[in-house]
Amino acid sequence: MTSLAAVIPAGGAGARLGARMPKQFLRIGRTPILAMTVRHFTRHPSMAAVVVAAPAAHLALTRRILARTGRGAPATVVVGGPTRQDSVWLALLALPGPVDVVVVHDGVRPLITRRLVDDVVRAAVESGAAICALPIAETVKRVRGGFVEATLDRSELWAVQTPQAFRADLLREAHEKARRDGVGGTDDAMLVERLGHPVRVVAGLPGNVKITTPEDLRRLRRVSRR
């Protein structure tokens, strides 16, 4: 049986949202967004551990929130780094014991499903690395200096989401190499791609939105009231 662990970077300040509190701590009804997200993993029957990388100023708050996520896999809180990539690395270092596959998921994407997690994990078990994504429906243009430089072939373009899942040793190797090379990636799959390892793509969910703007927050509240 494949042993799983989840790493959840949640160290952002949420400046674009314009809230006083980092967005992962804002409540939907009575539940903080971070708790909504983490529960998908602590309650997963195959999850051995969950590590959340949180802002240094909000460690105690994060621990209080996660103490109320109920039974399931234990959730550990560590101090996040200055970037998302640093936070994932610090969470990887804190994983308690060996695991086969690590699932990385944004702390402010609470509208995932068990099926999506399982689809990504299954693909990672088969291929070593997997992401979920959606094909881009809009026309995409490369713009430079305020003028269109080229129109891109959207049939080859996908919008990437999390969760992403990786064989644990592969993900560690990718992060170690990125740190040695001084490379910053926009997601963990990018770091694995640098090793020359193929990354499988499975279908994401249209509603799997990362809460970034006030409109994202309003949409989440509307969905949660249904």
TIZA-834708 format. One record per residue (C-alpha): residue in one letter; x, y, z. Coordinates in steps of 0.2 Angstrom, whole numbers, plus 5000, padded with zeros to 4 digits. Layout:
N
<code->A px->X py->Y pz->Z>
...
END
This chain:
226
<code->M px->5000 py->5000 pz->5000>
<code->T px->5007 py->5017 pz->4995>
<code->S px->5010 py->5028 pz->5010>
<code->L px->5005 py->5047 pz->5008>
<code->A px->5010 py->5063 pz->5016>
<code->A px->5003 py->5081 pz->5012>
<code->V px->5013 py->5097 pz->5012>
<code->I px->5003 py->5113 pz->5012>
<code->P px->5011 py->5129 pz->5010>
<code->A px->5001 py->5142 pz->5019>
<code->G px->5014 py->5156 pz->5023>
<code->G px->5007 py->5170 pz->5011>
<code->A px->5001 py->5187 pz->5018>
<code->G px->4987 py->5188 pz->5005>
<code->A px->4991 py->5206 pz->5000>
<code->R px->4981 py->5206 pz->4984>
<code->L px->4965 py->5202 pz->4994>
<code->G px->4967 py->5218 pz->5005>
<code->A px->4962 py->5210 pz->5021>
<code->R px->4970 py->5213 pz->5038>
<code->M px->4972 py->5195 pz->5041>
<code->P px->4981 py->5183 pz->5029>
<code->K px->4968 py->5175 pz->5018>
<code->Q px->4971 py->5157 pz->5024>
<code->F px->4964 py->5163 pz->5041>
<code->L px->4948 py->5171 pz->5034>
<code->R px->4932 py->5162 pz->5039>
<code->I px->4919 py->5155 pz->5027>
<code->G px->4904 py->5154 pz->5040>
<code->R px->4913 py->5148 pz->5055>
<code->T px->4927 py->5139 pz->5047>
<code->P px->4944 py->5146 pz->5042>
<code->I px->4949 py->5143 pz->5024>
<code->L px->4965 py->5134 pz->5029>
<code->A px->4955 py->5122 pz->5040>
<code->M px->4943 py->5119 pz->5025>
<code->T px->4958 py->5114 pz->5015>
<code->V px->4968 py->5104 pz->5027>
<code->R px->4953 py->5093 pz->5031>
<code->H px->4953 py->5085 pz->5014>
<code->F px->4970 py->5078 pz->5019>
<code->T px->4969 py->5074 pz->5037>
<code->R px->4953 py->5064 pz->5034>
<code->H px->4960 py->5055 pz->5019>
<code->P px->4962 py->5036 pz->5024>
<code->S px->4979 py->5034 pz->5016>
<code->M px->4987 py->5050 pz->5023>
<code->A px->5000 py->5046 pz->5036>
<code->A px->5005 py->5065 pz->5040>
<code->V px->5001 py->5082 pz->5035>
<code->V px->5013 py->5097 pz->5037>
<code->V px->5008 py->5115 pz->5035>
<code->A px->5020 py->5129 pz->5033>
<code->A px->5013 py->5144 pz->5041>
<code->P px->5018 py->5162 pz->5044>
<code->A px->5030 py->5164 pz->5058>
<code->A px->5019 py->5178 pz->5066>
<code->H px->5004 py->5166 pz->5066>
<code->L px->5010 py->5149 pz->5071>
<code->A px->5000 py->5148 pz->5087>
<code->L px->4984 py->5153 pz->5077>
<code->T px->4988 py->5140 pz->5064>
<code->R px->4990 py->5127 pz->5077>
<code->R px->4973 py->5131 pz->5086>
<code->I px->4964 py->5131 pz->5069>
<code->L px->4971 py->5114 pz->5065>
<code->A px->4968 py->5106 pz->5082>
<code->R px->4950 py->5107 pz->5077>
<code->T px->4951 py->5098 pz->5061>
<code->G px->4945 py->5082 pz->5069>
<code->R px->4952 py->5064 pz->5069>
<code->G px->4963 py->5058 pz->5055>
<code->A px->4981 py->5060 pz->5050>
<code->P px->4991 py->5071 pz->5062>
<code->A px->4994 py->5089 pz->5056>
<code->T px->5011 py->5097 pz->5060>
<code->V px->5014 py->5116 pz->5059>
<code->V px->5031 py->5123 pz->5054>
<code->V px->5037 py->5140 pz->5050>
<code->G px->5036 py->5144 pz->5032>
<code->G px->5050 py->5153 pz->5021>
<code->P px->5050 py->5169 pz->5012>
<code->T px->5044 py->5160 pz->4996>
<code->R px->5031 py->5146 pz->4992>
<code->Q px->5046 py->5136 pz->4986>
<code->D px->5055 py->5138 pz->5003>
<code->S px->5039 py->5134 pz->5013>
<code->V px->5037 py->5118 pz->5003>
<code->W px->5056 py->5113 pz->5006>
<code->L px->5054 py->5117 pz->5025>
<code->A px->5038 py->5106 pz->5026>
<code->L px->5047 py->5092 pz->5017>
<code->L px->5061 py->5093 pz->5030>
<code->A px->5048 py->5091 pz->5044>
<code->L px->5039 py->5075 pz->5037>
<code->P px->5039 py->5062 pz->5051>
<code->G px->5047 py->5047 pz->5043>
<code->P px->5048 py->5039 pz->5026>
<code->V px->5033 py->5040 pz->5014>
<code->D px->5031 py->5035 pz->4996>
<code->V px->5022 py->5050 pz->4988>
<code->V px->5020 py->5068 pz->4994>
<code->V px->5005 py->5078 pz->4989>
<code->V px->5008 py->5097 pz->4988>
<code->H px->4993 py->5108 pz->4989>
<code->D px->4990 py->5127 pz->4991>
<code->G px->4982 py->5131 pz->5008>
<code->V px->4969 py->5143 pz->5000>
<code->R px->4962 py->5130 pz->4987>
<code->P px->4948 py->5123 pz->4998>
<code->L px->4936 py->5117 pz->4985>
<code->I px->4945 py->5101 pz->4980>
<code->T px->4938 py->5084 pz->4981>
<code->R px->4943 py->5067 pz->4987>
<code->R px->4942 py->5060 pz->4969>
<code->L px->4954 py->5074 pz->4962>
<code->V px->4967 py->5070 pz->4976>
<code->D px->4965 py->5051 pz->4972>
<code->D px->4967 py->5054 pz->4953>
<code->V px->4983 py->5064 pz->4955>
<code->V px->4990 py->5052 pz->4968>
<code->R px->4986 py->5037 pz->4956>
<code->A px->4995 py->5046 pz->4942>
<code->A px->5010 py->5050 pz->4953>
<code->V px->5012 py->5031 pz->4958>
<code->E px->5012 py->5026 pz->4940>
<code->S px->5023 py->5040 pz->4933>
<code->G px->5033 py->5047 pz->4948>
<code->A px->5025 py->5065 pz->4946>
<code->A px->5008 py->5071 pz->4942>
<code->I px->4998 py->5088 pz->4942>
<code->C px->4980 py->5093 pz->4938>
<code->A px->4976 py->5106 pz->4925>
<code->L px->4963 py->5113 pz->4914>
<code->P px->4965 py->5117 pz->4895>
<code->I px->4964 py->5135 pz->4892>
<code->A px->4948 py->5141 pz->4883>
<code->E px->4953 py->5159 pz->4880>
<code->T px->4964 py->5165 pz->4866>
<code->V px->4982 py->5169 pz->4873>
<code->K px->4994 py->5182 pz->4866>
<code->R px->5012 py->5186 pz->4871>
<code->V px->5013 py->5204 pz->4874>
<code->R px->5029 py->5215 pz->4875>
<code->G px->5030 py->5233 pz->4878>
<code->G px->5011 py->5235 pz->4876>
<code->F px->5010 py->5227 pz->4859>
<code->V px->5005 py->5209 pz->4854>
<code->E px->5021 py->5200 pz->4849>
<code->A px->5012 py->5183 pz->4845>
<code->T px->4996 py->5173 pz->4847>
<code->L px->5000 py->5156 pz->4855>
<code->D px->4992 py->5140 pz->4851>
<code->R px->4980 py->5137 pz->4865>
<code->S px->4978 py->5119 pz->4861>
<code->E px->4995 py->5116 pz->4869>
<code->L px->4992 py->5127 pz->4884>
<code->W px->4984 py->5121 pz->4901>
<code->A px->4981 py->5131 pz->4917>
<code->V px->4989 py->5121 pz->4931>
<code->Q px->4981 py->5119 pz->4949>
<code->T px->4986 py->5109 pz->4964>
<code->P px->4986 py->5096 pz->4971>
<code->Q px->5002 py->5090 pz->4963>
<code->A px->5009 py->5073 pz->4969>
<code->F px->5027 py->5066 pz->4967>
<code->R px->5037 py->5051 pz->4972>
<code->A px->5045 py->5058 pz->4988>
<code->D px->5063 py->5055 pz->4984>
<code->L px->5060 py->5064 pz->4967>
<code->L px->5053 py->5079 pz->4975>
<code->R px->5067 py->5081 pz->4987>
<code->E px->5080 py->5079 pz->4973>
<code->A px->5071 py->5092 pz->4963>
<code->H px->5071 py->5104 pz->4977>
<code->E px->5089 py->5101 pz->4982>
<code->K px->5095 py->5104 pz->4964>
<code->A px->5084 py->5120 pz->4963>
<code->R px->5092 py->5126 pz->4979>
<code->R px->5110 py->5122 pz->4973>
<code->D px->5106 py->5131 pz->4957>
<code->G px->5098 py->5146 pz->4964>
<code->V px->5082 py->5143 pz->4954>
<code->G px->5065 py->5148 pz->4959>
<code->G px->5050 py->5139 pz->4952>
<code->T px->5032 py->5144 pz->4951>
<code->D px->5026 py->5127 pz->4956>
<code->D px->5034 py->5110 pz->4961>
<code->A px->5032 py->5102 pz->4945>
<code->M px->5043 py->5115 pz->4937>
<code->L px->5057 py->5109 pz->4948>
<code->V px->5054 py->5091 pz->4944>
<code->E px->5054 py->5095 pz->4925>
<code->R px->5071 py->5103 pz->4927>
<code->L px->5077 py->5085 pz->4931>
<code->G px->5071 py->5079 pz->4914>
<code->H px->5057 py->5069 pz->4923>
<code->P px->5040 py->5068 pz->4914>
<code->V px->5025 py->5075 pz->4923>
<code->R px->5008 py->5067 pz->4920>
<code->V px->4993 py->5078 pz->4918>
<code->V px->4976 py->5074 pz->4925>
<code->A px->4960 py->5084 pz->4923>
<code->G px->4957 py->5097 pz->4936>
<code->L px->4941 py->5105 pz->4942>
<code->P px->4934 py->5122 pz->4936>
<code->G px->4929 py->5126 pz->4954>
<code->N px->4947 py->5122 pz->4961>
<code->V px->4951 py->5141 pz->4963>
<code->K px->4965 py->5148 pz->4972>
<code->I px->4958 py->5162 pz->4984>
<code->T px->4968 py->5177 pz->4978>
<code->T px->4956 py->5192 pz->4975>
<code->P px->4941 py->5198 pz->4984>
<code->E px->4930 py->5191 pz->4970>
<code->D px->4937 py->5174 pz->4973>
<code->L px->4933 py->5176 pz->4991>
<code->R px->4915 py->5181 pz->4987>
<code->R px->4913 py->5166 pz->4975>
<code->L px->4919 py->5154 pz->4989>
<code->R px->4906 py->5161 pz->5001>
<code->R px->4892 py->5159 pz->4988>
<code->V px->4897 py->5141 pz->4984>
<code->S px->4898 py->5137 pz->5003>
<code->R px->4880 py->5143 pz->5006>
<code->R px->4873 py->5131 pz->4993>
END
